[in-house]
Amino acid sequence: MLGIPRRFSHFVYGVIQSGLTCAIAAGIASFPFIATGTFVIHWLQSWFVAWIMMLPIVLFAAPAIRNLTHILTRED
């Protein structure tokens, strides 16, 4: 366990969520490269660029999205 303080859980969540989402999207976009044998290198490059660009968006948008979901939903 890394022991990251819980107050930083928003950032940890954002890193994991954006990394996983970008990995899946880059894999789908790189699928045509299987035939040429360059899938892995193309996938890694695509994932890295997408993740670097998406991480700040996820970190800054998550609080707004969380607030919007509280506005749009109600307690049971």
Secondary structure, 3 states (H helix, E strand, C coil): CCCCCHHHHHHHHHHHHHHHHHHHHHHHHHHHHHCCCCHHHHHHHHHHHHHHHHHHHHHHHHHHHHHHHHHHCCCC
